[in-house]
Amino acid sequence: MFPLYDESAPSISPPYIVFALIGINVFVFIFTIFSISPEGTLSTFGVIPYNILEGKRLFTLITSLFLHAGVFHLIGNMWFLWIFGDNVEFNFGPLRFLAFYLLVGVIASLIHVFMASSKDMYMPMVGASGAISGVIGAYVVLYPYNKIKTLIFLFYRAFVYDIPAFFFVGVWFLYQLLYMGVSTSVAYMAHIGGFLTGMLFCLLFRRKVIRKDYRA
């Protein structure tokens, strides 16, 4: 399943923080690939679990959120941020949304650090996935019945359906759980931890007076 777009919140202003986050991530990616040593940049500013456990290079818990290992990694993350971030920013307000995004991203990275296997202990983790997973968690709390226009490939054919957010996110979360123990370069524990943290922190960051969905 791939989300195309969702029902937009009736915001009176554009999602400036979402725009800024996407812009910064794209800028950093371009800077990284044209740097003298892209791999060195990822190692220097990505989260290496061993360093964090030793109390070293703690700043990477933030810098890693703006680094991506490849163009598809970047596009996938930024697309999900664009789909789900604007509604959450509308509810939280710009500054609270930014604080939420960074805080959930740091916590997701820490969960990855503490759950890392021995072979991953010296591997840098980069990407905004943990923070964006938190945004998805907040979204499903705030707008569970919003319709997600979704592209589905089935039997070599493509279909587009309107799927309730709670169902789309439920399938997405189940996918993370299924691959949690698989040996892969994807930090699924950061996704799961970020998602659950985002759901919990949503109760603290959200505005008190909201409509939970925008059904007619």
N, C-alpha and C positions, 0 to 999 in steps of 0.2 A: 504494500500500500504506500502511495506517495501523495502527500497533501498538496493540493493546488492552491487553494485559498480557503478562508473561513469567513464566517459572519463577522463584520467589523463592529467594534463598540462605537457608540455615537459620540466620538471624541470631538471636543471643540477646538483641538489643536493637534498638529501632526505629532507622531511619536518621535520626538527629537532625540531621546536617548537611544532608541533602537537604531535610528539613522546614524548616530555618532558611533555606536558600537560596531555596526557593519562597516562604516568608513574606516575606523581605526584598524579593524581586523584585515581589511583588504590592503590598506597601506602597509601594515607590518608584514603581510605576506609578500607583497611586491619587494619591499626592502630586504626581506630575508633571502628570496631567491636570487637577488642581484648582489648580495653581500659576498665578500671574499670566500667565506666558508659557511654555506647554509647549514650543514650538519653541525658545525661548531656553534652557530647561533642557537640552534635547537637544544644542544647540550648545555649551553651556558644559561639559557633563560627558561628551559623546560624544568618540570618537577622531576627530580631524581630521588626516589624514596629514601635511599641510604643517606643522602645529604640532609633531608628534612628530619629524619630520625636522629641524626647527630646534631641537630639544631643549627645547621649551616644553610646558607643561601635561601632563607625563608622568603625573600622577595619573589622567588620563582613561583610561589603559590598564586601570585597576581600575574606576573609576566607570562606564565604559561597559558593563561586564558586567552591571549591575543596571538598565539602562534599556531600555525597549522602545517602539517607534514606534506600536504599536496593540494592541488587545486580542487579535487573532488571533495577532500576533507573540508576545505574552506567553504565551498559552495553548499554542501549539504548542511553544515552548521548554520551558515548565514540564512539559508532558506527557511529552516525551522525557526530561527530567531525572528525572521520577518513575519512568518505565518502566525506565531503564537505570542510574540513579544508586544505587539502594538496594543492588544486588548489588556494585557497585564499592566503595561505602563499607564494606560488610561485609568485603570482602577487605582493603582498605587500612587500615581503622580510621578513626575520625572525623577526627583531626587531620591525618593524612597525606592523607586524601581532600580536605580543605579546601585544603591546600597544593597538591596536585595540580591541583585545579579552578582555583584562581587563577593558578597558574603557566602552565598550558596556555592559559587564557584570554588572558593577557598575550601569550604567544608567538603565538597565533592572530591577535591584533590587530596585532602587529608584522609578521607576514607580509602581512596586508592592506595595511598602511602601505607596505611596500617594493614591493608589487606593484600599488599603486593607479595607475590611469591619470590623465592630466592633468585630466580632467573630474571625477574623484573626489577630487582632492587637497584640496579645500576643503569636502567633504561630510562631516558627522559620521556615524560608524558607531556604532551602538548595538546592544545585544542580547547575550544569553548564549550565542549559537549556537556561537561558537568553543570556549568551555569545554565545552559540552555535547557537541560533536563529539569532543572529547578523551575525555570519559566514554564515548562510544560506542566509540571506538577501544580503550580499556582493556577494555570489556565483551567485545568480540569476541575479545580475546586470552585473557581469563580464562574465558569461558563460551561457547565457539564453538558448542557443540551444544545449548545451552539452547533451548527452544521459545518462539517469539514468536507469541502468538495475534494473527493479523493480519487486518484487514478489507480485502478486495480488491474493487474495482468492475470488473466485466467485462461488456461488452455490456448496459449499463444494469441490471445485477443485482449484488447484493452477496453476497459469499461470505466465510466465515471459515475460515482454515486455520491449522494449526500449522506454522510455518516455522522451520527451524534459524537460529540467530542469525547464523551466518557467511553464509548466503544472504541474509537480510534486510539485513544491514549491507552486504554486497557490492552489492546493488541500490541501496541508499541512496547509497553512495559513487560508483557509476557515474553516478547522477543528478547528483551534484555536479560530476563531471568533464565531463559533457555540457554543463552550463550555465556552466562556468567562464569561457568567453570571450564569453558573451552579455551584451549591455548590459542591465543590470537593477539594481534597488535592493538586491538580495541580495548579501552579501559572500561569494561562494562560495569564494574563496581562503582566507578565514578558516576556513571549514568544513573544507576539505581540509587546510590546515596544522594545525588543531587536532586533526583525526582522526589524522593521521600522527604528530604529536607525542605524542598520548595513547597510541598503541600503543607507541611507543618508551619513554616515561616509565613506562609500566606495569611494565616490567621492573625499574625502580628502586624503585617505590613499593609493589608488591604484596608481600604476605606470602609467606614462603618455602614454607610448607606449605599447599597449597590443593588442592581438587578442582576440576578444570577444568570439569566440568559436573555436572549432577544427574540424569542419566538413571537410570531404575530398572534 
